[in-house]
Amino acid sequence: MALATYNGARYLEPQLESLAGQTHLPAELVVGDDGSSDATIEILERFARVAPFPVRISQNPTNRGHGQNFLETASRCRGDWIAFCDQDDIWSTEKLKRFQHASIRRPQLDWMVCRNRYVDDRLRTMRRATLALSERGNWMPLTSPVRIHDGHRMIFRRWFVDLPWQRRPVSTDGRLITHDRWLSVIGYLFGHRHFLRDRLTLYRQHQGSVTMQAKAAERSVAVGHRLDARRDFFAERDRFWSAMEHWCLSLPMDSCAKDEASAATAARQCRQIAQFYRDRARVCDRTLDRQRRVSAYGVLVQRSGTYAAVFGQPPLIRDLFALMGTP
């Protein structure tokens, strides 16, 4: 398990207790602390003395940010399977056991994702109406390559972090993309995937959560009502997937992931997704004449089966409204 911490003393102990209570204990817990100034380190060291598995704690010399911290911490894990662990959640005691059973039944799997239950800071189940900032693209199919699966729901093979994640593309703010977005993409491009129906994590939502703040910022752009905001958002996604195409093609032949043919297939998938976003940006681009915008939408409709597999049906309707000039 890879646990990233930063000033997490308020919620950390219940999470550590849930890890120690797993019916299938992990081989290890590797912790990367990102410069906490509260009692986080003291709590971790106290837990390490009594934990029923080895605990290794590292303190970053400088603040890395949560995405970088997670990936660096995961790269120090030694087991064949790695699970991301947030400092403020609580795991079901059966979480690792369910993943283990799935991996035994399907030994070809590389990447698995469970479901979670959204709770507030007092662990009360949140109503659907209060989840606006927590949900990211839930209209998309689970298997969509552009759907971001929260890191705390994942478990993946060790070779995922042996790939050159240090060269992953940047996001709109100029920073390298987060660990969960990166692993979601790699899982789609290279992994044999499986989605568990079980809700195995209490996903705590509170204003101090780094991921909660990031989701709010991303959602404000992604569902912005102005056409120019949507156009810019799609253009950024086009650049990202184009960069991923080049990343796939630059993988060394001795890559621990896949062979040359698989890398070429992954690059082709990235190119197709980038084209979808390019067409969506054109639909929303009011600097283009109407004929070119209609043509871009017509291409999306002609490929509606593939389009729906990537985005789901609602975005196709929203793109139609964008074409009609609805802001």
C-alpha positions as CSV (number, residue, x, y, z in Angstrom):
1,M,0.0,0.0,0.0
2,A,1.2,3.5,-0.8
3,L,-0.1,6.2,1.7
4,A,0.6,9.8,1.0
5,T,0.2,12.2,3.9
6,Y,0.3,15.9,4.5
7,N,-1.0,17.5,7.7
8,G,-3.4,14.6,8.1
9,A,-3.4,14.2,11.9
10,R,-7.1,15.0,12.2
11,Y,-8.4,11.9,10.3
12,L,-5.3,9.7,10.0
13,E,-5.7,7.4,13.0
14,P,-9.1,5.9,12.0
15,Q,-7.7,5.1,8.5
16,L,-4.6,3.4,10.0
17,E,-6.9,1.3,12.2
18,S,-8.9,0.2,9.2
19,L,-5.7,-0.9,7.5
20,A,-4.6,-2.9,10.5
21,G,-8.0,-4.5,10.6
22,Q,-7.9,-5.9,7.0
23,T,-9.0,-9.6,6.9
24,H,-6.2,-10.0,4.2
25,L,-3.3,-8.0,5.6
26,P,-1.0,-6.1,3.1
27,A,2.6,-7.1,2.7
28,E,3.7,-3.6,3.7
29,L,2.6,0.0,4.1
30,V,4.9,2.6,2.5
31,V,4.3,6.2,3.6
32,G,5.4,9.4,1.9
33,D,4.9,12.5,4.0
34,D,5.0,15.8,2.1
35,G,6.2,18.0,4.9
36,S,3.6,17.8,7.6
37,S,3.8,20.4,10.3
38,D,1.2,18.7,12.6
39,A,1.3,15.4,14.5
40,T,1.1,13.3,11.4
41,I,4.6,11.8,11.7
42,E,4.1,11.1,15.4
43,I,0.9,9.2,14.6
44,L,2.6,7.2,11.9
45,E,5.6,6.3,14.0
46,R,3.4,5.2,16.8
47,F,1.4,3.0,14.4
48,A,4.5,1.5,12.9
49,R,5.5,0.1,16.3
50,V,2.3,-1.9,16.6
51,A,1.2,-2.5,13.0
52,P,0.7,-6.2,12.0
53,F,2.8,-5.5,8.8
54,P,6.0,-3.6,8.0
55,V,5.6,0.2,7.8
56,R,8.2,2.3,6.1
57,I,8.0,6.1,6.4
58,S,9.8,8.7,4.2
59,Q,9.7,12.4,4.6
60,N,10.1,14.5,1.4
61,P,12.8,17.2,1.7
62,T,10.5,19.5,-0.3
63,N,6.7,19.6,-0.8
64,R,5.9,17.5,-3.9
65,G,2.2,17.9,-4.2
66,H,-0.2,15.1,-3.7
67,G,0.0,13.5,-7.1
68,Q,3.7,13.5,-7.3
69,N,3.9,12.3,-3.7
70,F,1.6,9.3,-4.4
71,L,3.6,8.2,-7.4
72,E,7.0,8.6,-5.7
73,T,5.7,6.6,-2.7
74,A,4.2,3.9,-4.9
75,S,7.5,3.5,-6.7
76,R,9.1,2.6,-3.4
77,C,6.7,-0.3,-2.8
78,R,8.1,-3.8,-3.3
79,G,5.0,-6.0,-3.7
80,D,3.5,-7.1,-7.0
81,W,0.2,-5.2,-6.3
82,I,0.0,-1.6,-5.1
83,A,-3.0,0.2,-3.6
84,F,-3.2,3.9,-3.2
85,C,-4.3,4.9,0.3
86,D,-5.7,8.4,1.2
87,Q,-5.0,9.7,4.7
88,D,-8.6,10.7,5.5
89,D,-10.6,7.7,4.3
90,I,-11.7,4.4,6.0
91,W,-11.4,1.0,4.3
92,S,-13.8,-1.8,4.6
93,T,-12.1,-4.7,6.5
94,E,-12.8,-6.8,3.4
95,K,-11.3,-4.5,0.8
96,L,-7.9,-6.2,0.2
97,K,-9.5,-9.6,0.4
98,R,-12.0,-8.8,-2.3
99,F,-9.2,-7.6,-4.5
100,Q,-7.2,-10.7,-3.8
101,H,-10.1,-13.0,-4.7
102,A,-10.6,-11.1,-8.0
103,S,-6.9,-11.5,-8.8
104,I,-7.0,-15.2,-8.1
105,R,-10.1,-15.7,-10.3
106,R,-8.6,-13.6,-13.1
107,P,-4.8,-13.9,-13.0
108,Q,-4.4,-11.9,-16.2
109,L,-5.6,-8.7,-14.4
110,D,-3.3,-5.7,-14.1
111,W,-5.7,-3.0,-12.7
112,M,-8.8,-3.1,-10.6
113,V,-11.2,-0.5,-9.2
114,C,-13.8,-0.8,-6.5
115,R,-16.7,1.5,-5.7
116,N,-16.9,3.8,-2.6
117,R,-19.4,5.4,-0.3
118,Y,-19.3,9.2,0.0
119,V,-19.4,10.4,3.6
120,D,-18.9,13.8,5.3
121,D,-16.3,14.6,7.8
122,R,-18.4,12.9,10.5
123,L,-18.7,9.7,8.3
124,R,-22.4,10.4,7.6
125,T,-23.5,9.2,4.2
126,M,-23.9,12.1,1.8
127,R,-27.1,12.6,-0.1
128,R,-26.9,12.6,-3.9
129,A,-27.8,16.3,-4.0
130,T,-24.7,17.2,-2.1
131,L,-22.2,15.3,-4.3
132,A,-21.9,17.9,-7.1
133,L,-18.2,18.5,-6.3
134,S,-17.4,14.9,-5.7
135,E,-18.6,13.3,-9.0
136,R,-16.4,13.5,-12.0
137,G,-17.9,12.4,-15.3
138,N,-20.3,9.8,-13.8
139,W,-22.3,9.8,-17.1
140,M,-19.4,8.2,-18.8
141,P,-19.1,4.4,-19.1
142,L,-16.9,2.8,-16.4
143,T,-14.6,1.6,-19.2
144,S,-14.3,5.1,-20.8
145,P,-10.6,6.1,-21.4
146,V,-11.4,9.7,-20.3
147,R,-13.1,8.8,-17.0
148,I,-10.9,9.5,-14.0
149,H,-11.1,6.9,-11.3
150,D,-10.2,8.1,-7.8
151,G,-6.8,6.7,-6.7
152,H,-8.1,5.3,-3.4
153,R,-10.3,2.9,-5.3
154,M,-7.5,1.4,-7.4
155,I,-5.1,-1.5,-7.1
156,F,-2.6,-2.1,-9.8
157,R,0.5,-4.1,-10.8
158,R,3.9,-2.9,-9.7
159,W,5.0,-2.4,-13.4
160,F,2.6,0.6,-13.7
161,V,5.0,2.7,-11.7
162,D,8.1,1.3,-13.5
163,L,6.9,3.2,-16.5
164,P,8.3,6.7,-17.1
165,W,5.6,8.5,-15.2
166,Q,8.1,11.4,-14.6
167,R,7.5,12.4,-18.2
168,R,3.7,12.3,-18.1
169,P,1.9,15.2,-19.7
170,V,0.9,18.4,-17.9
171,S,-2.6,19.6,-17.1
172,T,-4.1,23.1,-17.7
173,D,-2.3,24.7,-14.7
174,G,1.1,23.6,-16.1
175,R,1.6,20.9,-13.5
176,L,2.1,17.2,-14.2
177,I,-1.2,15.4,-14.1
178,T,-2.3,13.7,-10.8
179,H,-1.7,10.1,-9.9
180,D,-5.3,9.0,-10.3
181,R,-5.7,10.5,-13.8
182,W,-2.4,9.0,-14.8
183,L,-3.2,5.5,-13.6
184,S,-6.7,5.7,-15.1
185,V,-5.1,6.4,-18.5
186,I,-2.4,3.7,-18.2
187,G,-4.9,1.2,-16.9
188,Y,-7.0,1.8,-20.1
189,L,-4.1,1.8,-22.5
190,F,-2.1,-1.1,-21.2
191,G,-3.9,-3.0,-18.5
192,H,-6.4,-5.9,-18.3
193,R,-9.1,-4.2,-16.1
194,H,-11.8,-5.2,-13.8
195,F,-14.4,-3.2,-11.9
196,L,-15.8,-4.4,-8.6
197,R,-19.3,-3.6,-7.6
198,D,-18.5,-3.6,-3.9
199,R,-18.3,-0.3,-2.0
200,L,-15.1,-0.8,-0.1
201,T,-14.1,2.7,0.9
202,L,-15.7,5.4,3.0
203,Y,-14.6,8.4,0.9
204,R,-14.5,11.3,3.3
205,Q,-15.5,14.7,1.8
206,H,-14.3,17.8,3.6
207,Q,-13.1,21.3,2.6
208,G,-9.6,20.6,3.7
209,S,-9.2,17.7,1.2
210,V,-6.7,18.5,-1.6
211,T,-8.6,16.2,-4.0
212,M,-11.9,17.9,-3.2
213,Q,-10.5,21.3,-4.1
214,A,-8.9,19.9,-7.3
215,K,-12.2,18.4,-8.3
216,A,-14.1,21.6,-7.7
217,A,-11.6,23.6,-9.9
218,E,-11.7,21.0,-12.7
219,R,-15.5,20.7,-12.7
220,S,-15.9,24.5,-12.8
221,V,-14.1,24.4,-16.1
222,A,-15.4,21.1,-17.5
223,V,-19.0,22.0,-17.1
224,G,-18.6,25.7,-17.7
225,H,-21.6,27.2,-19.6
226,R,-19.6,29.6,-21.8
227,L,-18.8,28.2,-25.2
228,D,-15.3,29.6,-25.1
229,A,-14.6,27.9,-21.8
230,R,-15.8,24.5,-23.2
231,R,-13.7,25.1,-26.4
232,D,-10.6,25.8,-24.3
233,F,-11.2,22.8,-22.1
234,F,-11.6,20.4,-25.1
235,A,-8.5,21.9,-26.7
236,E,-6.5,21.2,-23.5
237,R,-7.7,17.6,-23.6
238,D,-6.7,17.4,-27.3
239,R,-3.2,18.5,-26.3
240,F,-3.1,16.0,-23.5
241,W,-4.0,13.0,-25.6
242,S,-1.7,14.1,-28.4
243,A,1.1,14.2,-25.8
244,M,0.1,10.7,-24.6
245,E,0.4,9.5,-28.2
246,H,4.0,10.7,-28.3
247,W,4.6,9.2,-24.8
248,C,3.4,5.8,-25.9
249,L,5.6,5.9,-29.1
250,S,8.6,6.9,-27.0
251,L,8.5,3.8,-24.7
252,P,11.7,1.8,-24.9
253,M,11.6,-1.6,-26.5
254,D,12.5,-3.2,-23.2
255,S,9.6,-1.5,-21.4
256,C,8.2,-3.5,-18.5
257,A,4.7,-2.8,-19.9
258,K,4.1,-4.0,-23.4
259,D,5.9,-4.7,-26.7
260,E,6.2,-2.4,-29.7
261,A,2.9,-3.5,-31.2
262,S,1.0,-2.7,-28.0
263,A,2.6,0.7,-27.7
264,A,1.6,1.4,-31.3
265,T,-2.0,0.3,-30.5
266,A,-2.1,2.5,-27.5
267,A,-0.8,5.5,-29.5
268,R,-3.5,4.9,-32.1
269,Q,-6.1,5.0,-29.3
270,C,-4.7,8.2,-28.0
271,R,-4.8,9.8,-31.4
272,Q,-8.5,8.8,-31.9
273,I,-9.5,10.4,-28.5
274,A,-7.5,13.5,-29.3
275,Q,-9.4,13.8,-32.5
276,F,-12.7,13.5,-30.7
277,Y,-11.7,16.4,-28.4
278,R,-10.5,18.4,-31.5
279,D,-14.0,18.0,-33.1
280,R,-15.7,18.9,-29.9
281,A,-13.6,22.1,-29.6
282,R,-14.6,23.0,-33.2
283,V,-18.3,22.6,-32.4
284,C,-17.9,25.1,-29.5
285,D,-15.6,27.5,-31.5
286,R,-17.7,30.5,-32.5
287,T,-14.7,32.0,-34.4
288,L,-15.4,29.3,-37.0
289,D,-18.2,29.6,-39.6
290,R,-21.3,27.6,-38.9
291,Q,-20.6,25.2,-41.8
292,R,-17.3,24.0,-40.2
293,R,-19.0,23.7,-36.8
294,V,-21.8,21.6,-38.3
295,S,-19.3,19.5,-40.2
296,A,-17.4,18.8,-36.9
297,Y,-20.6,17.7,-35.2
298,G,-21.5,15.6,-38.2
299,V,-18.3,13.7,-37.8
300,L,-19.1,13.0,-34.1
301,V,-22.6,11.8,-35.0
302,Q,-21.2,9.5,-37.7
303,R,-18.9,7.9,-35.1
304,S,-21.6,8.0,-32.4
305,G,-21.0,4.4,-31.4
306,T,-17.4,5.0,-30.6
307,Y,-18.2,8.5,-29.3
308,A,-20.7,7.0,-26.8
309,A,-18.1,4.5,-25.6
310,V,-15.7,7.3,-24.8
311,F,-18.0,10.0,-23.4
312,G,-21.5,8.5,-23.0
313,Q,-24.6,9.9,-24.6
314,P,-25.3,13.2,-22.6
315,P,-22.2,15.0,-24.0
316,L,-23.4,14.4,-27.5
317,I,-26.6,16.2,-26.6
318,R,-24.7,19.0,-25.0
319,D,-22.5,19.4,-28.1
320,L,-25.7,19.7,-30.1
321,F,-26.8,22.6,-27.9
322,A,-23.4,24.2,-28.3
323,L,-23.8,23.9,-32.0
324,M,-27.1,25.7,-31.8
325,G,-25.4,28.5,-30.0
326,T,-26.8,27.8,-26.5
327,P,-24.1,29.2,-24.1
